Amino acid sequence: MGKMIKAKIKKWGNSYGIVIPKETMDSENLKENEEVEFMIVKPTNVLRETFGMLKGKLKKPTAQMMREMDRELYPEDYKDD
């Protein structure tokens, strides 16, 4: 399944990169130049963003938010939509 890690983006010449800690390389049995996949997730205040607490009211109906979250979390279940 993989492992969630936090990393900072570093500038390398004209590009940017993310350093994978040695402990993660070892525990996931990763090797240099091995291809990996990763998901970029920016930290946010999930409750405030999801429920629109800035104005003290919901921005969307709960059922709609749940459907949107399901589609985002389980896209394979919604390929035919």
Secondary structure by P-SEA (a helix, b strand, c coil): cbbbbbbbbbbcccbbbbbbcaaaaaaacccccbbbbbbbbcccaaaaaaaccccccccccaaaaaaaaaaaacccccccc
